[in-house]
């Protein structure tokens, strides 16, 4: 079996507040360019210590619920340490342990295979980096 591997980065501006940014359209556009109707896998990766990727329903309140749950679990208090001495609160560095910095998704016939109402989103609680890079990689 021969396959191809194609990868590129996408720039995302998240601003200085916790947020969820929908990446579904960017993923689909990338696949239209590189998949050429093939089946395979799309890997999405964010190389940032204060962000992660989720497959979740957006627009119906789940996005706000996820951010609220993260605020509850990762309370902004003095229990967290940032040994780097930076301005980033220590609790923001715990996010990738709960919302991983990667997602691998099926591609069928060159299209992202998501369930009804599912979206691929960048989740960020860190306010330190308003511009993020997302790496999209297709293997098919």
N, C-alpha and C positions, 0 to 999 in steps of 0.2 A: 504494500500500500504506500503510495506516495502522497504526501500532503504538502501544504504550504503553511508557512508561518509569517504573519505580517503584524507589525506593531507600530504604534505611534502614540504620541501624547496629545492630550486635549487640555487647554487652559480653562480654568473655571474661576470666576470671581465670586467669592462667598461673602465678602464684606467683613465687618468686625463684630458680628453677632452670631450666636449659635444658629444654625440653619440646616435645612435639608435642600439639596439642589438636585433636581431631576436630571438624570443622565441618559434616560431612555432614548430620546431623539438622537443624541450624539452617538450612542451605541448603534442604533439602527442605520444612521448615515454612514458610519464607518463600515458596517457590514455590506451595505449596498455597493460601496466602492471596492471591497476586497474579497467578499465571499463568492461572488459570481454564481449564486444558486447552489453552492455546496453545503453539505452538512459539516458540522464541526463544533468547536467550542470557542466561546468568547471569554477571555479572562479580563477582568477590570481590576485595576490596582491603584491605590493612592499611597504615595510614599511620604505621608505626613504622620507625625506622631500624635496628632490631635484630630484625626478624622477616620472614618470608616465607611463601608459600603453596605447598603441594605437593599433587599428586594422586598418592597412593601407597597400597600395600596396608598395612594396619595389623593388629597383633595376631599376625603371623607372624614378627616379628623385624625386618622391614624398617624399622620406625620407629626402633628402637634402632640399626640399622645406619646409617641416615642421620645420626643424631646423632653416632655414632662417626666417620663419614667427615668430617663437618663439623669435629669436634674435631681430626682429623688434618690437614685442609687449612688450617684457621684456628687454628693453634696459639696458645695463650695465652702468648705471649712478648713480648719488648720490640721486635720488628720493626715492630709496628703503632703508629700514632700517633693520638692523639685531641686534635686541635688546639682542641677546645672546652673543654678543661680539666675535663671532667666525670669522674664516677666510672666511666663505662662504658669497659671495655677496647676499644681500637681495633679488635681483630679482630672483635668483635661487629657493628661497623658494616659489615663486608664481606659479611655474610650475604645481604642482598638482591641482591648481584651474582651469587650462586650459586643461591639459592632466591628467585625474584622475589616482589615484594610484591603480585602480582596473578595471577589466573587467570580465563580466560574459558571457560565450559563450555556445551555444547549442552543445550537444554531441548526435549524432545519430548513433546507431549501434556501439557504442564504439569509434567512430571517431569524431574529431573536425569538426564541420560544418561551414566552412568558404566559402566565395564567391571566385570566380575566382580572382586570384592574391592577395588575402588578406593574410596578415601575422599579427601575434601578436608580437608587439615589445615593448621593454623597451626603454623609452625616458629619457635621463638624460642630464641636463645642468650643474649639480653640478660637480665640479672638486675635491670636498673634500673627496669623498668616492670612491676609485677605485674598490672596491669589494662590490657587492650588493647581497642581498638575495631576492629571489622571492618565494612566497608561492603559490603552486598549490593545489587546493582542488576540488575533484570530488564528486558530489552528484548524485547518480543514483540508 
